[in-house]
Amino acid sequence: MTGTTRVDPRTDSRWSALARGAGGQLFTSPPWISAVCAGYGFEPAASVVEDRAGVPTGGIAWVDVDDLRGPRRVALPFSDRADPVLVDPDSWPALSADACGGGLPLTVRCLDTSPAAHDPRFTVAGEAAWHVTGLERSVDELHAAFRSQTRRNIATAERAGVEVVLSDEREAVVAYHRLHVGLRKRKYRLLAQPLDFFDQIWKAFAPADGIRTALALVGGRPVAGALYLVWQDTLYYKFGASEAETLPLRPNDALHWEAIRWASARGLRSFDWGLSDLDQPGLCAYKSKWASVEGRIRTLRAGGPPAARPDVAQTLRTVTDLLTDPSVPDDVTARAGAALYRFFC
């Protein structure tokens, strides 16, 4: 085994080999890292270890951030998780030494089965749920394995005439983003990720036919939407939004059922539901009803807490509250998200 080598995970062939291997996943993939960095102006780095034959045996990627919230190292920003990719677990000591170097506080979000989660240099700063549905069965067998409530919801949407359109076009991403801004503003009083970030995702994944935007239509009008990404043999559910007044029609269940059927027909092996905060038990319960297996994602910190300034954090909260007030037009809220969202990583 050699020492560590710094590489650009967007373009380096060694990182690509790791990301496409058994330990890789969407949020450590070159297209996802490229989209995040292009959307927010970050420069990524990765540390890679190779064996004596030059074959990569492990790697970890991160972004160094230095903004009004202070300097910090994040592996990786705006990602559900970015586990170290370890073909050989013995690569971890060298990789972690490199990642923890430089004097910056380091944040890593990974599954609790990762060696990083059991490294004494890291402290647990948070925990979230993670769900995945296996697609090895036929769609009929999958449907039968869903909880009865999910099957009823799918039937309700069908009876209500909810139409689902799966699209690989940018126009569908734009239509989804309008729903996304509205949901974040009205339900959570939060700013939304900028449309340019979604554009970068589309540009990164569309060439490999790796993106689908699902829109649920009622009377021809989009009332719910979801954005799904393909990496290797998995379909990832990354973003979802819906109008509250149409929820009795169960458009979200219709979206996910259509996406699961599409993924099964494409020969994908799993449907990744992503991260769910543990203080949202309703969301965790919803994902559990889709014949999914639940795991845990841990947020780990090393090198001390990020050098956050309390006055800056309070200012961001106040500005967010003002810009998500119901009296503020959605287009103003969207422009505010474009200007400020990068500070929330």
Phi and psi in degrees as a GROMACS rama.xvg file:
@    title "Ramachandran Plot"
@    xaxis  label "Phi"
@    yaxis  label "Psi"
@TYPE xy
-91.2397  178.936  THR-2
-75.9058  -176.134  GLY-3
-81.2609  151.16  THR-4
-128.635  131.021  THR-5
-81.5523  133.174  ARG-6
-138.76  166.961  VAL-7
-93.5754  111.911  ASP-8
-68.8757  -9.81626  PRO-9
-76.2198  -29.0168  ARG-10
-129.38  -14.9327  THR-11
-75.8187  134.629  ASP-12
-68.5954  -31.2219  SER-13
-68.4549  -42.2427  ARG-14
-65.7048  -39.7947  TRP-15
-59.8132  -40.5769  SER-16
-62.893  -41.0942  ALA-17
-65.4299  -44.7183  LEU-18
-65.223  -27.6219  ALA-19
-91.721  -1.85726  ARG-20
-87.3179  -171.774  GLY-21
-63.4521  -30.0676  ALA-22
-90.056  -4.04707  GLY-23
-83.4268  159.624  GLY-24
-155.758  178.062  GLN-25
-49.5111  -47.4954  LEU-26
-80.29  -3.82101  PHE-27
-111.746  10.9505  THR-28
-80.9227  146.714  SER-29
-54.644  -42.4747  PRO-30
-65.1319  -37.5293  PRO-31
-66.8066  -46.2181  TRP-32
-60.7316  -39.5379  ILE-33
-63.3074  -42.0798  SER-34
-65.619  -45.3047  ALA-35
-61.9816  -45.8817  VAL-36
-70.3578  -37.6246  CYS-37
-69.0625  -36.3537  ALA-38
-71.4718  -30.2755  GLY-39
-120.86  2.58624  TYR-40
76.0891  30.4255  GLY-41
-92.8345  158.429  PHE-42
-117.665  114.871  GLU-43
-85.3619  161.927  PRO-44
-141.013  156.994  ALA-45
-143.241  149.24  ALA-46
-110.481  129.999  SER-47
-125.932  140.037  VAL-48
-113.119  138.226  VAL-49
-120.774  155.991  GLU-50
-83.3352  -178.162  ASP-51
-65.9448  -19.164  ARG-52
-89.2048  1.21759  ALA-53
86.3109  11.8303  GLY-54
-89.2034  127.006  VAL-55
-66.1258  132.898  PRO-56
-114.065  -5.62388  THR-57
-178.851  158.726  GLY-58
-166.37  157.624  GLY-59
-142.604  138.649  ILE-60
-116.439  151.522  ALA-61
-156.569  173.989  TRP-62
-130.758  133.234  VAL-63
-91.0055  126.891  ASP-64
-118.88  134.619  VAL-65
-139.86  98.6494  ASP-66
-138.416  -163.696  ASP-67
-64.7551  -14.4639  LEU-68
-88.3222  -6.54507  ARG-69
109.774  166.604  GLY-70
-78.2246  141.349  PRO-71
-164.422  161.327  ARG-72
-117.766  127.499  ARG-73
-126.484  127.719  VAL-74
-119.54  93.4401  ALA-75
-119.785  154.803  LEU-76
-67.3883  147.459  PRO-77
56.0424  36.8708  PHE-78
-126.883  140.111  SER-79
-57.0106  -41.7347  ASP-80
-163.175  154.93  ARG-81
-142.235  64.9854  ALA-82
-55.8039  142.04  ASP-83
-55.493  136.783  PRO-84
-92.8676  111.532  VAL-85
-124.545  101.118  LEU-86
-70.5356  -39.816  VAL-87
-119.758  114.159  ASP-88
-57.627  -23.3329  PRO-89
-67.101  -9.26922  ASP-90
-74.8983  -19.9563  SER-91
-61.2966  -43.3853  TRP-92
-56.2406  -44.5127  PRO-93
-67.8307  -41.8302  ALA-94
-64.684  -44.343  LEU-95
-67.9234  -34.8838  SER-96
-62.633  -40.1219  ALA-97
-68.8463  -45.3507  ASP-98
-65.2747  -34.4815  ALA-99
-83.3692  -6.7264  CYS-100
-78.6989  171.77  GLY-101
93.1451  -4.59239  GLY-102
77.0241  11.0701  GLY-103
-101.239  142.091  LEU-104
-64.0494  135.234  PRO-105
-112.747  132.135  LEU-106
-116.357  128.806  THR-107
-127.718  133.567  VAL-108
-116.749  122.228  ARG-109
-152.009  167.344  CYS-110
-64.762  151.601  LEU-111
-72.4917  -2.76272  ASP-112
-89.8484  -6.64406  THR-113
-72.5434  146.024  SER-114
-56.098  -29.0041  PRO-115
-61.9447  -34.0083  ALA-116
-68.6255  -13.8912  ALA-117
-117.797  14.2488  HIS-118
-83.8175  121.955  ASP-119
-64.6921  -14.9134  PRO-120
-72.9255  -16.3308  ARG-121
-103.977  145.421  PHE-122
-111.73  148.989  THR-123
-82.9824  118.853  VAL-124
-102.268  -9.16737  ALA-125
-179.621  164.014  GLY-126
-144.994  144.29  GLU-127
-140.4  164.848  ALA-128
-90.9329  155.701  ALA-129
-141.563  135.393  TRP-130
-128.073  143.982  HIS-131
-142.621  136.288  VAL-132
-107.569  123.744  THR-133
-74.2675  140.926  GLY-134
-112.584  22.7728  LEU-135
-71.1883  -22.2333  GLU-136
-83.8145  167.267  ARG-137
-69.5861  162.881  SER-138
-64.4435  -32.8671  VAL-139
-66.3841  -41.2563  ASP-140
-66.8035  -38.0311  GLU-141
-62.209  -47.0637  LEU-142
-57.5347  -41.8078  HIS-143
-67.3354  -26.8438  ALA-144
-81.391  -16.8052  ALA-145
-65.249  154.565  PHE-146
-61.7831  152.923  ARG-147
-58.741  -34.703  SER-148
-63.2534  -39.7201  GLN-149
-64.9638  -42.9972  THR-150
-62.6749  -39.8773  ARG-151
-65.1218  -39.1422  ARG-152
-65.0868  -40.0495  ASN-153
-61.1156  -43.7131  ILE-154
-65.1975  -38.0534  ALA-155
-60.9685  -44.9599  THR-156
-62.5512  -40.0954  ALA-157
-64.4747  -43.7937  GLU-158
-65.3277  -32.8961  ARG-159
-78.4512  -3.4225  ALA-160
76.7356  23.1493  GLY-161
-67.2168  123.052  VAL-162
-102.817  132.623  GLU-163
-111.176  129.556  VAL-164
-116.308  123.957  VAL-165
-100.291  125.196  LEU-166
-130.975  147.869  SER-167
-106.719  12.4929  ASP-168
-93.8112  150.713  GLU-169
-62.7029  -34.1761  ARG-170
-57.9556  -34.3989  GLU-171
-68.1733  -35.0766  ALA-172
-63.555  -41.7252  VAL-173
-63.278  -43.3772  VAL-174
-62.9886  -40.8146  ALA-175
-62.5265  -41.6621  TYR-176
-60.2154  -34.4465  HIS-177
-61.1333  -42.6558  ARG-178
-64.1919  -39.1427  LEU-179
-62.4662  -46.3429  HIS-180
-60.8374  -44.8349  VAL-181
-63.2615  -43.0516  GLY-182
-65.525  -48.474  LEU-183
-58.9683  -38.948  ARG-184
-72.3154  -49.9092  LYS-185
-81.7152  -38.4193  ARG-186
-86.7486  -40.4625  LYS-187
-111.279  -10.4183  TYR-188
54.1458  48.2652  ARG-189
-126.908  153.582  LEU-190
-76.2654  155.095  LEU-191
-100.059  153.283  ALA-192
-58.898  144.812  GLN-193
-68.2427  152.877  PRO-194
-59.1744  -33.5255  LEU-195
-60.7567  -34.9012  ASP-196
-62.8679  -43.821  PHE-197
-64.7702  -36.1778  PHE-198
-61.1384  -41.9533  ASP-199
-65.6218  -37.3586  GLN-200
-61.6892  -46.7062  ILE-201
-60.9444  -45.0225  TRP-202
-62.8904  -34.5776  LYS-203
-76.0132  -34.5288  ALA-204
-103.344  -23.7284  PHE-205
-61.9526  -39.7351  ALA-206
-57.3899  -29.3613  PRO-207
-100.741  17.3398  ALA-208
54.9433  43.9295  ASP-209
-110.077  19.5053  GLY-210
-139.482  138.834  ILE-211
-137.188  132.101  ARG-212
-107.089  125.353  THR-213
-104.148  131.551  ALA-214
-121.954  129.185  LEU-215
-95.2989  123.065  ALA-216
-108.896  135.573  LEU-217
-124.628  116.494  VAL-218
62.6584  30.106  GLY-219
81.8764  0.765007  GLY-220
-108.76  133.057  ARG-221
-66.8411  123.048  PRO-222
-117.133  -11.2402  VAL-223
-156.361  155.968  ALA-224
-156.876  162.113  GLY-225
-151.204  148.697  ALA-226
-116.849  125.959  LEU-227
-120.043  143.622  TYR-228
-125.898  143.689  LEU-229
-105.718  129.163  VAL-230
-138.985  123.415  TRP-231
56.1243  -119.505  GLN-232
-105.319  22.0547  ASP-233
-129.016  139.937  THR-234
-99.8921  124.783  LEU-235
-105.41  127.714  TYR-236
-87.0449  112.035  TYR-237
-105.756  -42.2317  LYS-238
-135.925  145.857  PHE-239
-149.581  146.672  GLY-240
-155.957  151.574  ALA-241
-156.122  160.953  SER-242
-86.1801  130.962  GLU-243
-60.1743  -37.9314  ALA-244
-69.9005  -16.0485  GLU-245
-100.573  1.21371  THR-246
-59.4006  -32.6592  LEU-247
-58.8008  -19.5255  PRO-248
-83.0722  -4.61795  LEU-249
58.3092  48.8671  ARG-250
-67.4115  -30.2888  PRO-251
-67.4693  -38.1476  ASN-252
-64.1544  -38.2034  ASP-253
-63.4264  -41.1555  ALA-254
-59.9894  -50.9796  LEU-255
-68.6284  -36.1321  HIS-256
-64.8682  -41.6023  TRP-257
-64.8789  -40.9465  GLU-258
-65.5331  -40.0476  ALA-259
-64.3017  -42.9531  ILE-260
-63.5237  -40.2736  ARG-261
-63.2801  -45.0555  TRP-262
-62.7334  -40.1449  ALA-263
-64.104  -43.2542  SER-264
-64.6354  -29.2394  ALA-265
-79.8649  -10.2133  ARG-266
88.2315  16.964  GLY-267
-74.2603  155.494  LEU-268
-103.241  -14.6722  ARG-269
-155.313  157.884  SER-270
-121.627  112.058  PHE-271
-94.2857  118.655  ASP-272
-85.1499  -8.68232  TRP-273
79.6286  -164.597  GLY-274
-83.514  141.991  LEU-275
-134.603  125.741  SER-276
-65.0217  141.193  ASP-277
-69.3204  -16.7447  LEU-278
-85.3519  10.8441  ASP-279
-120.333  68.3339  GLN-280
-61.3098  -28.7159  PRO-281
-64.4934  -39.1394  GLY-282
-67.8133  -41.8103  LEU-283
-61.7728  -42.7969  CYS-284
-64.7206  -39.0078  ALA-285
-59.9355  -47.5826  TYR-286
-68.1809  -29.7745  LYS-287
-67.3827  -23.15  SER-288
-75.7538  -7.87938  LYS-289
-98.7054  40.1028  TRP-290
54.3623  41.113  ALA-291
-100.531  161.939  SER-292
-106.358  137.007  VAL-293
-104.103  138.15  GLU-294
-130.493  -168.097  GLY-295
-129.136  138.155  ARG-296
-110.22  128.082  ILE-297
-108.388  138.795  ARG-298
-95.2775  119.822  THR-299
-113.833  146.452  LEU-300
-131.42  141.909  ARG-301
-135.569  154.279  ALA-302
77.7796  18.2161  GLY-303
90.6594  166.734  GLY-304
-70.5139  155.595  PRO-305
-56.1034  146.666  PRO-306
-78.7285  61.1111  ALA-307
-80.0268  142.351  ALA-308
-96.8226  123.32  ARG-309
-57.8751  -35.1302  PRO-310
-67.3898  -35.4759  ASP-311
-68.4883  -44.4227  VAL-312
-60.1727  -43.2257  ALA-313
-66.3797  -38.1807  GLN-314
-63.7481  -42.5127  THR-315
-63.3664  -39.5754  LEU-316
-64.5123  -41.4416  ARG-317
-66.3715  -45.301  THR-318
-63.1728  -41.7707  VAL-319
-60.471  -43.4904  THR-320
-61.7882  -40.5625  ASP-321
-67.5598  -42.0968  LEU-322
-81.8957  -8.6599  LEU-323
-108.736  12.6035  THR-324
-62.1541  142.015  ASP-325
-55.4119  -24.5636  PRO-326
-76.41  -13.2538  SER-327
-84.6512  128.731  VAL-328
-59.7892  146.723  PRO-329
-59.4101  -34.4415  ASP-330
-68.984  -30.4317  ASP-331
-70.3968  -43.4126  VAL-332
-60.2977  -40.2946  THR-333
-64.2223  -41.5265  ALA-334
-67.3234  -33.5296  ARG-335
-65.2243  -40.8689  ALA-336
-61.2815  -39.7348  GLY-337
-62.506  -34.0105  ALA-338
-83.2829  -31.1474  ALA-339
-113.349  -16.8582  LEU-340
-62.8926  -30.189  TYR-341
-61.8933  -20.3104  ARG-342
-80.6278  -3.46766  PHE-343
-96.3782  9.9414  PHE-344
